Amino acid sequence: MATDSATHQFPLPAILEYPSSTPPELITQGAEGRLYKSTYLLPSIPCALKYRPPKPWRHPVLDARLTRHRILSEARNLAKCRREGVPVPNVYAVDESAGWLMMEWIAGDPVRVAINEWLQRRRDDERAQGRTGDAVVEGKGEADADLVALLRRIGAAVGRMHKVGIVHGDLTTSNMMLKPWERGKEPANGHNVESDGLLEGEIVIIDFGLASQSTSEEDRAVDLYVLERAFASTHPRAEKLFTAILEDAYREAFKQAPVVLKKLEDVRMRGRKRSMLG
């Protein structure tokens, strides 16, 4: 992938042009920013650099102020999560004036990719046995043990994040990574030792660009609702199983969960009304 400044609408951040840096690779590009893969200090330490380039349609002073606020907010939320043991990328460096945040590169696949591949394998197996391959995943029996274990880890990770007073704002299975286990650190509950490895790994929550510090039950419930709806649209065959296991694991990780889950029912009801009204 070409990475010199001429191929970009805006120049690269200066830090990515230092001779000691590995040539950056543009991973994703959105309306608000870009994500690059490069290295930190040594070629052997990969990193992710999130860059918010100037927005020409905004007043320069307002744009600079918004960029500084958003970069610092994301860095602070990540640092707080990290201190409290929530599985998120480590922050390496920040330059809010230049509009970038450098973080640990999380190896592995997005949870969305792993679940979809698992569901496809299950569909193929069912069709090989003469069935339609469209059966709802109920989480019963050894065949579903890997997915059940993964969903428990998702619920626990979200519960720990809410426990420390952070709401993510954009919880989806695309914003969670499956980081390969460190040797000897596999959990006893939420890890299937008999698995083929497809759904194995630590859940790491990423992309805190919309995150905020909040202890509001409403905010936490909306966070869960966003995750529920995103899961249902991306992995509809496992929707009912996800909801049941998410709530169970969330309760175990977060003692205020019953209040949040009660509020979640209200949020769901409002969501249904909006759907009915179009």
Phi and psi in degrees as GROMACS dihedral restraints (atoms count N, CA, C in turn):
[ dihedral_restraints ]
;  ai    aj    ak    al  type     phi  dphi    fc
    3     4     5     6     1   -67.6    20    10
    4     5     6     7     1   138.8    20    10
    6     7     8     9     1  -133.4    20    10
    7     8     9    10     1     4.3    20    10
    9    10    11    12     1   -72.8    20    10
   10    11    12    13     1   162.5    20    10
   12    13    14    15     1   -59.6    20    10
   13    14    15    16     1   -29.2    20    10
   15    16    17    18     1   -65.4    20    10
   16    17    18    19     1   -21.7    20    10
   18    19    20    21     1   -87.2    20    10
   19    20    21    22     1    -0.6    20    10
   21    22    23    24     1  -114.4    20    10
   22    23    24    25     1   148.8    20    10
   24    25    26    27     1   -63.6    20    10
   25    26    27    28     1   -35.9    20    10
   27    28    29    30     1  -120.4    20    10
   28    29    30    31     1   153.6    20    10
   30    31    32    33     1   -60.5    20    10
   31    32    33    34     1   152.0    20    10
   33    34    35    36     1   -67.1    20    10
   34    35    36    37     1   153.0    20    10
   36    37    38    39     1   -56.9    20    10
   37    38    39    40     1   143.7    20    10
   39    40    41    42     1   -57.0    20    10
   40    41    42    43     1   -33.4    20    10
   42    43    44    45     1   -61.9    20    10
   43    44    45    46     1   -28.5    20    10
   45    46    47    48     1   -81.2    20    10
   46    47    48    49     1    -5.8    20    10
   48    49    50    51     1  -107.1    20    10
   49    50    51    52     1     3.6    20    10
   51    52    53    54     1   -65.4    20    10
   52    53    54    55     1   144.1    20    10
   54    55    56    57     1   -57.8    20    10
   55    56    57    58     1   -28.4    20    10
   57    58    59    60     1   -79.3    20    10
   58    59    60    61     1   -11.6    20    10
   60    61    62    63     1   -84.6    20    10
   61    62    63    64     1   142.7    20    10
   63    64    65    66     1   -68.7    20    10
   64    65    66    67     1   137.6    20    10
   66    67    68    69     1   -49.6    20    10
   67    68    69    70     1   127.3    20    10
   69    70    71    72     1   -71.6    20    10
   70    71    72    73     1   148.1    20    10
   72    73    74    75     1  -114.6    20    10
   73    74    75    76     1   123.9    20    10
   75    76    77    78     1   -74.5    20    10
   76    77    78    79     1   117.3    20    10
   78    79    80    81     1   -92.2    20    10
   79    80    81    82     1   -50.8    20    10
   81    82    83    84     1  -142.7    20    10
   82    83    84    85     1   155.9    20    10
   84    85    86    87     1  -139.8    20    10
   85    86    87    88     1   125.0    20    10
   87    88    89    90     1  -123.9    20    10
   88    89    90    91     1  -173.2    20    10
   90    91    92    93     1   -66.7    20    10
   91    92    93    94     1   -33.6    20    10
   93    94    95    96     1   -96.3    20    10
   94    95    96    97     1   -24.3    20    10
   96    97    98    99     1  -169.1    20    10
   97    98    99   100     1  -178.5    20    10
   99   100   101   102     1  -131.1    20    10
  100   101   102   103     1   150.1    20    10
  102   103   104   105     1  -117.2    20    10
  103   104   105   106     1   123.8    20    10
  105   106   107   108     1  -113.5    20    10
  106   107   108   109     1   151.1    20    10
  108   109   110   111     1  -107.7    20    10
  109   110   111   112     1   129.4    20    10
  111   112   113   114     1  -147.8    20    10
  112   113   114   115     1  -149.4    20    10
  114   115   116   117     1  -133.0    20    10
  115   116   117   118     1   157.6    20    10
  117   118   119   120     1  -119.0    20    10
  118   119   120   121     1   116.1    20    10
  120   121   122   123     1    67.8    20    10
  121   122   123   124     1   -52.2    20    10
  123   124   125   126     1  -125.0    20    10
  124   125   126   127     1   149.3    20    10
  126   127   128   129     1   -59.6    20    10
  127   128   129   130     1   -18.7    20    10
  129   130   131   132     1   -87.7    20    10
  130   131   132   133     1    -2.4    20    10
  132   133   134   135     1  -113.0    20    10
  133   134   135   136     1    96.2    20    10
  135   136   137   138     1   -70.3    20    10
  136   137   138   139     1   150.3    20    10
  138   139   140   141     1  -142.6    20    10
  139   140   141   142     1   163.1    20    10
  141   142   143   144     1  -112.0    20    10
  142   143   144   145     1   131.7    20    10
  144   145   146   147     1  -118.8    20    10
  145   146   147   148     1   117.7    20    10
  147   148   149   150     1   -95.8    20    10
  148   149   150   151     1   121.9    20    10
  150   151   152   153     1  -121.4    20    10
  151   152   153   154     1   128.2    20    10
  153   154   155   156     1  -106.2    20    10
  154   155   156   157     1    98.7    20    10
  156   157   158   159     1   -70.9    20    10
  157   158   159   160     1   161.6    20    10
  159   160   161   162     1   -58.1    20    10
  160   161   162   163     1   144.3    20    10
  162   163   164   165     1  -102.8    20    10
  163   164   165   166     1   108.0    20    10
  165   166   167   168     1   -65.7    20    10
  166   167   168   169     1   -18.6    20    10
  168   169   170   171     1   -83.8    20    10
  169   170   171   172     1    -6.0    20    10
  171   172   173   174     1  -102.4    20    10
  172   173   174   175     1   156.1    20    10
  174   175   176   177     1   -62.0    20    10
  175   176   177   178     1   133.4    20    10
  177   178   179   180     1   -54.8    20    10
  178   179   180   181     1   -40.3    20    10
  180   181   182   183     1   -67.2    20    10
  181   182   183   184     1   -45.0    20    10
  183   184   185   186     1   -63.9    20    10
  184   185   186   187     1   -42.5    20    10
  186   187   188   189     1   -61.3    20    10
  187   188   189   190     1   -45.0    20    10
  189   190   191   192     1   -63.3    20    10
  190   191   192   193     1   -39.6    20    10
  192   193   194   195     1   -66.5    20    10
  193   194   195   196     1   -44.6    20    10
  195   196   197   198     1   -63.7    20    10
  196   197   198   199     1   -42.2    20    10
  198   199   200   201     1   -62.1    20    10
  199   200   201   202     1   -46.7    20    10
  201   202   203   204     1   -59.3    20    10
  202   203   204   205     1   -45.4    20    10
  204   205   206   207     1   -61.0    20    10
  205   206   207   208     1   -45.8    20    10
  207   208   209   210     1   -70.1    20    10
  208   209   210   211     1   -39.3    20    10
  210   211   212   213     1   -65.3    20    10
  211   212   213   214     1   -47.2    20    10
  213   214   215   216     1   -65.5    20    10
  214   215   216   217     1   -38.8    20    10
  216   217   218   219     1   -62.7    20    10
  217   218   219   220     1   -45.2    20    10
  219   220   221   222     1   -63.4    20    10
  220   221   222   223     1   -43.5    20    10
  222   223   224   225     1   -62.8    20    10
  223   224   225   226     1   -42.6    20    10
  225   226   227   228     1   -66.1    20    10
  226   227   228   229     1   -40.7    20    10
  228   229   230   231     1   -65.4    20    10
  229   230   231   232     1   -41.7    20    10
  231   232   233   234     1   -63.3    20    10
  232   233   234   235     1   -43.7    20    10
  234   235   236   237     1   -63.9    20    10
  235   236   237   238     1   -40.1    20    10
  237   238   239   240     1   -64.5    20    10
  238   239   240   241     1   -45.1    20    10
  240   241   242   243     1   -58.8    20    10
  241   242   243   244     1   -44.9    20    10
  243   244   245   246     1   -62.3    20    10
  244   245   246   247     1   -43.2    20    10
  246   247   248   249     1   -61.4    20    10
  247   248   249   250     1   -35.0    20    10
  249   250   251   252     1   -92.6    20    10
  250   251   252   253     1     7.6    20    10
  252   253   254   255     1    85.0    20    10
  253   254   255   256     1    13.2    20    10
  255   256   257   258     1   -78.8    20    10
  256   257   258   259     1   133.9    20    10
  258   259   260   261     1   -73.6    20    10
  259   260   261   262     1    96.3    20    10
  261   262   263   264     1  -137.9    20    10
  262   263   264   265     1   164.7    20    10
  264   265   266   267     1   -64.9    20    10
  265   266   267   268     1   146.7    20    10
  267   268   269   270     1   -76.1    20    10
  268   269   270   271     1   141.6    20    10
  270   271   272   273     1   -88.7    20    10
  271   272   273   274     1   125.7    20    10
  273   274   275   276     1   -94.7    20    10
  274   275   276   277     1   -44.8    20    10
  276   277   278   279     1  -159.6    20    10
  277   278   279   280     1   155.3    20    10
  279   280   281   282     1  -140.4    20    10
  280   281   282   283     1   138.8    20    10
  282   283   284   285     1  -136.4    20    10
  283   284   285   286     1    91.5    20    10
  285   286   287   288     1   -67.6    20    10
  286   287   288   289     1   -29.6    20    10
  288   289   290   291     1   -69.5    20    10
  289   290   291   292     1   -36.7    20    10
  291   292   293   294     1   -85.6    20    10
  292   293   294   295     1    -9.3    20    10
  294   295   296   297     1    83.8    20    10
  295   296   297   298     1    30.2    20    10
  297   298   299   300     1  -135.7    20    10
  298   299   300   301     1   157.4    20    10
  300   301   302   303     1  -137.0    20    10
  301   302   303   304     1   122.2    20    10
  303   304   305   306     1  -103.1    20    10
  304   305   306   307     1   130.3    20    10
  306   307   308   309     1  -133.3    20    10
  307   308   309   310     1   167.6    20    10
  309   310   311   312     1   -58.6    20    10
  310   311   312   313     1   137.2    20    10
  312   313   314   315     1   -84.1    20    10
  313   314   315   316     1   122.8    20    10
  315   316   317   318     1   -93.2    20    10
  316   317   318   319     1   112.7    20    10
  318   319   320   321     1   -73.0    20    10
  319   320   321   322     1   155.2    20    10
  321   322   323   324     1   114.4    20    10
  322   323   324   325     1  -172.9    20    10
  324   325   326   327     1  -107.1    20    10
  325   326   327   328     1   153.5    20    10
  327   328   329   330     1   -61.0    20    10
  328   329   330   331     1   146.0    20    10
  330   331   332   333     1   -57.3    20    10
  331   332   333   334     1   -37.6    20    10
  333   334   335   336     1   -55.0    20    10
  334   335   336   337     1   -45.7    20    10
  336   337   338   339     1   -65.0    20    10
  337   338   339   340     1   -44.6    20    10
  339   340   341   342     1   -64.8    20    10
  340   341   342   343     1   -43.6    20    10
  342   343   344   345     1   -65.1    20    10
  343   344   345   346     1   -43.6    20    10
  345   346   347   348     1   -63.2    20    10
  346   347   348   349     1   -37.6    20    10
  348   349   350   351     1   -67.4    20    10
  349   350   351   352     1   -40.3    20    10
  351   352   353   354     1   -61.6    20    10
  352   353   354   355     1   -45.2    20    10
  354   355   356   357     1   -64.2    20    10
  355   356   357   358     1   -36.5    20    10
  357   358   359   360     1   -66.2    20    10
  358   359   360   361     1   -41.9    20    10
  360   361   362   363     1   -61.0    20    10
  361   362   363   364     1   -42.5    20    10
  363   364   365   366     1   -62.5    20    10
  364   365   366   367     1   -42.5    20    10
  366   367   368   369     1   -61.9    20    10
  367   368   369   370     1   -43.5    20    10
  369   370   371   372     1   -62.1    20    10
  370   371   372   373     1   -41.0    20    10
  372   373   374   375     1   -64.2    20    10
  373   374   375   376     1   -42.5    20    10
  375   376   377   378     1   -64.8    20    10
  376   377   378   379     1   -41.6    20    10
  378   379   380   381     1   -67.7    20    10
  379   380   381   382     1   -33.1    20    10
  381   382   383   384     1   -65.4    20    10
  382   383   384   385     1   -23.5    20    10
  384   385   386   387     1   -93.5    20    10
  385   386   387   388     1     9.2    20    10
  387   388   389   390     1    87.0    20    10
  388   389   390   391     1    10.9    20    10
  390   391   392   393     1   -98.8    20    10
  391   392   393   394     1   173.5    20    10
  393   394   395   396     1   -73.2    20    10
  394   395   396   397     1   -28.0    20    10
  396   397   398   399     1    83.9    20    10
  397   398   399   400     1    11.5    20    10
  399   400   401   402     1  -113.8    20    10
  400   401   402   403     1    14.0    20    10
  402   403   404   405     1   -67.0    20    10
  403   404   405   406     1   144.6    20    10
  405   406   407   408     1   -68.8    20    10
  406   407   408   409     1   138.3    20    10
  408   409   410   411     1   -80.1    20    10
  409   410   411   412     1   119.6    20    10
  411   412   413   414     1  -103.3    20    10
  412   413   414   415     1   -10.1    20    10
  414   415   416   417     1    79.4    20    10
  415   416   417   418     1    19.5    20    10
  417   418   419   420     1  -102.2    20    10
  418   419   420   421     1   136.3    20    10
  420   421   422   423     1    87.1    20    10
  421   422   423   424     1   170.4    20    10
  423   424   425   426     1   -65.6    20    10
  424   425   426   427     1   -27.4    20    10
  426   427   428   429     1   -61.8    20    10
  427   428   429   430     1   -27.6    20    10
  429   430   431   432     1  -104.0    20    10
  430   431   432   433     1     6.4    20    10
  432   433   434   435     1   -61.6    20    10
  433   434   435   436     1   -38.0    20    10
  435   436   437   438     1   -62.2    20    10
  436   437   438   439     1   -45.1    20    10
  438   439   440   441     1   -67.8    20    10
  439   440   441   442     1   -41.3    20    10
  441   442   443   444     1   -59.0    20    10
  442   443   444   445     1   -45.0    20    10
  444   445   446   447     1   -62.3    20    10
  445   446   447   448     1   -41.8    20    10
  447   448   449   450     1   -63.7    20    10
  448   449   450   451     1   -44.9    20    10
  450   451   452   453     1   -64.5    20    10
  451   452   453   454     1   -33.2    20    10
  453   454   455   456     1   -64.0    20    10
  454   455   456   457     1   -39.9    20    10
  456   457   458   459     1   -67.9    20    10
  457   458   459   460     1   -35.5    20    10
  459   460   461   462     1   -63.7    20    10
  460   461   462   463     1   -48.8    20    10
  462   463   464   465     1   -59.5    20    10
  463   464   465   466     1   -40.1    20    10
  465   466   467   468     1   -67.2    20    10
  466   467   468   469     1   -40.9    20    10
  468   469   470   471     1   -64.7    20    10
  469   470   471   472     1   -42.9    20    10
  471   472   473   474     1   -66.8    20    10
  472   473   474   475     1   -39.7    20    10
  474   475   476   477     1   -60.8    20    10
  475   476   477   478     1   -42.3    20    10
  477   478   479   480     1   -65.5    20    10
  478   479   480   481     1   -38.6    20    10
  480   481   482   483     1   -63.4    20    10
  481   482   483   484     1   -45.5    20    10
  483   484   485   486     1   -67.3    20    10
  484   485   486   487     1   -32.5    20    10
  486   487   488   489     1   -60.7    20    10
  487   488   489   490     1   -34.7    20    10
  489   490   491   492     1   -89.9    20    10
  490   491   492   493     1     4.4    20    10
  492   493   494   495     1    88.1    20    10
  493   494   495   496     1    28.5    20    10
  495   496   497   498     1  -118.0    20    10
  496   497   498   499     1   131.3    20    10
  498   499   500   501     1  -111.8    20    10
  499   500   501   502     1   139.2    20    10
  501   502   503   504     1   -79.0    20    10
  502   503   504   505     1   -45.2    20    10
  504   505   506   507     1    92.1    20    10
  505   506   507   508     1   -17.4    20    10
  507   508   509   510     1  -152.1    20    10
  508   509   510   511     1    53.0    20    10
  510   511   512   513     1   -74.0    20    10
  511   512   513   514     1   116.4    20    10
  513   514   515   516     1  -143.9    20    10
  514   515   516   517     1   167.9    20    10
  516   517   518   519     1   -75.6    20    10
  517   518   519   520     1    -8.5    20    10
  519   520   521   522     1   -79.5    20    10
  520   521   522   523     1   -22.9    20    10
  522   523   524   525     1  -100.1    20    10
  523   524   525   526     1    26.7    20    10
  525   526   527   528     1  -133.5    20    10
  526   527   528   529     1   135.4    20    10
  528   529   530   531     1  -110.5    20    10
  529   530   531   532     1   151.1    20    10
  531   532   533   534     1  -100.8    20    10
  532   533   534   535     1    96.5    20    10
  534   535   536   537     1   -85.7    20    10
  535   536   537   538     1   127.6    20    10
  537   538   539   540     1   -52.6    20    10
  538   539   540   541     1   140.9    20    10
  540   541   542   543     1   -59.6    20    10
  541   542   543   544     1   142.3    20    10
  543   544   545   546     1   -78.2    20    10
  544   545   546   547     1   141.1    20    10
  546   547   548   549     1   -55.7    20    10
  547   548   549   550     1   127.6    20    10
  549   550   551   552     1    83.7    20    10
  550   551   552   553     1     1.6    20    10
  552   553   554   555     1  -111.5    20    10
  553   554   555   556     1    13.7    20    10
  555   556   557   558     1   -66.9    20    10
  556   557   558   559     1   135.7    20    10
  558   559   560   561     1   -73.0    20    10
  559   560   561   562     1   149.9    20    10
  561   562   563   564     1   -71.5    20    10
  562   563   564   565     1   -34.2    20    10
  564   565   566   567     1  -113.9    20    10
  565   566   567   568     1   115.6    20    10
  567   568   569   570     1   109.2    20    10
  568   569   570   571     1    13.0    20    10
  570   571   572   573     1  -138.5    20    10
  571   572   573   574     1   123.4    20    10
  573   574   575   576     1  -100.5    20    10
  574   575   576   577     1   107.5    20    10
  576   577   578   579     1   -67.4    20    10
  577   578   579   580     1   -18.3    20    10
  579   580   581   582     1   -93.9    20    10
  580   581   582   583     1     7.6    20    10
  582   583   584   585     1   -75.4    20    10
  583   584   585   586     1   166.8    20    10
  585   586   587   588     1   -88.2    20    10
  586   587   588   589     1     2.3    20    10
  588   589   590   591     1    92.9    20    10
  589   590   591   592     1   -12.0    20    10
  591   592   593   594     1   -60.2    20    10
  592   593   594   595     1   -42.4    20    10
  594   595   596   597     1  -104.0    20    10
  595   596   597   598     1    14.9    20    10
  597   598   599   600     1   -87.8    20    10
  598   599   600   601     1   149.3    20    10
  600   601   602   603     1   136.3    20    10
  601   602   603   604     1   161.5    20    10
  603   604   605   606     1   -77.5    20    10
  604   605   606   607     1   136.4    20    10
  606   607   608   609     1   -75.4    20    10
  607   608   609   610     1   122.7    20    10
  609   610   611   612     1  -120.4    20    10
  610   611   612   613     1   121.2    20    10
  612   613   614   615     1   -84.7    20    10
  613   614   615   616     1   131.5    20    10
  615   616   617   618     1  -124.6    20    10
  616   617   618   619     1   175.9    20    10
  618   619   620   621     1    58.0    20    10
  619   620   621   622     1    78.0    20    10
  621   622   623   624     1   -97.2    20    10
  622   623   624   625     1    27.8    20    10
  624   625   626   627     1   -62.9    20    10
  625   626   627   628     1   -26.2    20    10
  627   628   629   630     1  -109.3    20    10
  628   629   630   631     1     9.4    20    10
  630   631   632   633     1   -74.9    20    10
  631   632   633   634     1   158.6    20    10
  633   634   635   636     1  -150.7    20    10
  634   635   636   637     1   162.6    20    10
  636   637   638   639     1   -91.4    20    10
  637   638   639   640     1   121.0    20    10
  639   640   641   642     1  -157.7    20    10
  640   641   642   643     1   142.2    20    10
  642   643   644   645     1  -115.0    20    10
  643   644   645   646     1    16.6    20    10
  645   646   647   648     1   -74.2    20    10
  646   647   648   649     1   130.2    20    10
  648   649   650   651     1   -62.1    20    10
  649   650   651   652     1   -35.7    20    10
  651   652   653   654     1   -61.0    20    10
  652   653   654   655     1   -47.4    20    10
  654   655   656   657     1   -62.8    20    10
  655   656   657   658     1   -41.8    20    10
  657   658   659   660     1   -65.5    20    10
  658   659   660   661     1   -41.1    20    10
  660   661   662   663     1   -64.0    20    10
  661   662   663   664     1   -40.6    20    10
  663   664   665   666     1   -63.6    20    10
  664   665   666   667     1   -39.3    20    10
  666   667   668   669     1   -56.0    20    10
  667   668   669   670     1   -47.4    20    10
  669   670   671   672     1   -65.4    20    10
  670   671   672   673     1   -38.7    20    10
  672   673   674   675     1   -65.2    20    10
  673   674   675   676     1   -41.9    20    10
  675   676   677   678     1   -59.4    20    10
  676   677   678   679     1   -43.2    20    10
  678   679   680   681     1   -65.2    20    10
  679   680   681   682     1   -43.6    20    10
  681   682   683   684     1   -57.0    20    10
  682   683   684   685     1   -49.6    20    10
  684   685   686   687     1   -66.4    20    10
  685   686   687   688     1   -39.2    20    10
  687   688   689   690     1   -65.2    20    10
  688   689   690   691     1   -40.7    20    10
  690   691   692   693     1   -65.5    20    10
  691   692   693   694     1   -42.2    20    10
  693   694   695   696     1   -63.1    20    10
  694   695   696   697     1   -37.9    20    10
  696   697   698   699     1   -78.0    20    10
  697   698   699   700     1   -28.4    20    10
  699   700   701   702     1   -91.0    20    10
  700   701   702   703     1   -35.9    20    10
  702   703   704   705     1  -132.5    20    10
  703   704   705   706     1    62.8    20    10
  705   706   707   708     1   -60.7    20    10
  706   707   708   709     1   -29.2    20    10
  708   709   710   711     1   -67.8    20    10
  709   710   711   712     1   -21.4    20    10
  711   712   713   714     1  -110.9    20    10
  712   713   714   715     1    15.7    20    10
  714   715   716   717     1   -60.7    20    10
  715   716   717   718     1   -50.0    20    10
  717   718   719   720     1   -64.5    20    10
  718   719   720   721     1   -40.1    20    10
  720   721   722   723     1   -63.6    20    10
  721   722   723   724     1   -43.2    20    10
  723   724   725   726     1   -59.7    20    10
  724   725   726   727     1   -47.5    20    10
  726   727   728   729     1   -59.9    20    10
  727   728   729   730     1   -44.3    20    10
  729   730   731   732     1   -65.0    20    10
  730   731   732   733     1   -46.4    20    10
  732   733   734   735     1   -74.1    20    10
  733   734   735   736     1   -37.5    20    10
  735   736   737   738     1   -56.1    20    10
  736   737   738   739     1   -49.1    20    10
  738   739   740   741     1   -64.0    20    10
  739   740   741   742     1   -39.2    20    10
  741   742   743   744     1   -64.7    20    10
  742   743   744   745     1   -51.0    20    10
  744   745   746   747     1   -68.8    20    10
  745   746   747   748     1   -34.2    20    10
  747   748   749   750     1   -63.0    20    10
  748   749   750   751     1   -42.1    20    10
  750   751   752   753     1   -60.1    20    10
  751   752   753   754     1   -41.0    20    10
  753   754   755   756     1   -67.2    20    10
  754   755   756   757     1   -31.0    20    10
  756   757   758   759     1   -89.4    20    10
  757   758   759   760     1   -19.7    20    10
  759   760   761   762     1  -139.8    20    10
  760   761   762   763     1   113.7    20    10
  762   763   764   765     1   -68.8    20    10
  763   764   765   766     1   -21.8    20    10
  765   766   767   768     1   -88.0    20    10
  766   767   768   769     1     8.9    20    10
  768   769   770   771     1   -56.1    20    10
  769   770   771   772     1   -41.7    20    10
  771   772   773   774     1   -55.7    20    10
  772   773   774   775     1   -39.0    20    10
  774   775   776   777     1   -67.7    20    10
  775   776   777   778     1   -42.3    20    10
  777   778   779   780     1   -65.5    20    10
  778   779   780   781     1   -42.5    20    10
  780   781   782   783     1   -67.9    20    10
  781   782   783   784     1   -31.6    20    10
  783   784   785   786     1   -65.9    20    10
  784   785   786   787     1   -41.7    20    10
  786   787   788   789     1   -65.9    20    10
  787   788   789   790     1   -32.5    20    10
  789   790   791   792     1   -59.8    20    10
  790   791   792   793     1   -36.7    20    10
  792   793   794   795     1   -60.7    20    10
  793   794   795   796     1   -39.5    20    10
  795   796   797   798     1   -65.2    20    10
  796   797   798   799     1   -41.8    20    10
  798   799   800   801     1   -64.4    20    10
  799   800   801   802     1   -40.9    20    10
  801   802   803   804     1   -61.0    20    10
  802   803   804   805     1   -43.1    20    10
  804   805   806   807     1   -61.4    20    10
  805   806   807   808     1   -42.8    20    10
  807   808   809   810     1   -63.8    20    10
  808   809   810   811     1   -38.6    20    10
  810   811   812   813     1   -63.1    20    10
  811   812   813   814     1   -40.7    20    10
  813   814   815   816     1   -65.9    20    10
  814   815   816   817     1   -40.2    20    10
  816   817   818   819     1   -63.1    20    10
  817   818   819   820     1   -41.6    20    10
  819   820   821   822     1   -63.6    20    10
  820   821   822   823     1   -38.1    20    10
  822   823   824   825     1   -65.7    20    10
  823   824   825   826     1   -40.0    20    10
  825   826   827   828     1   -67.8    20    10
  826   827   828   829     1   -34.2    20    10
  828   829   830   831     1   -85.2    20    10
  829   830   831   832     1    -9.5    20    10
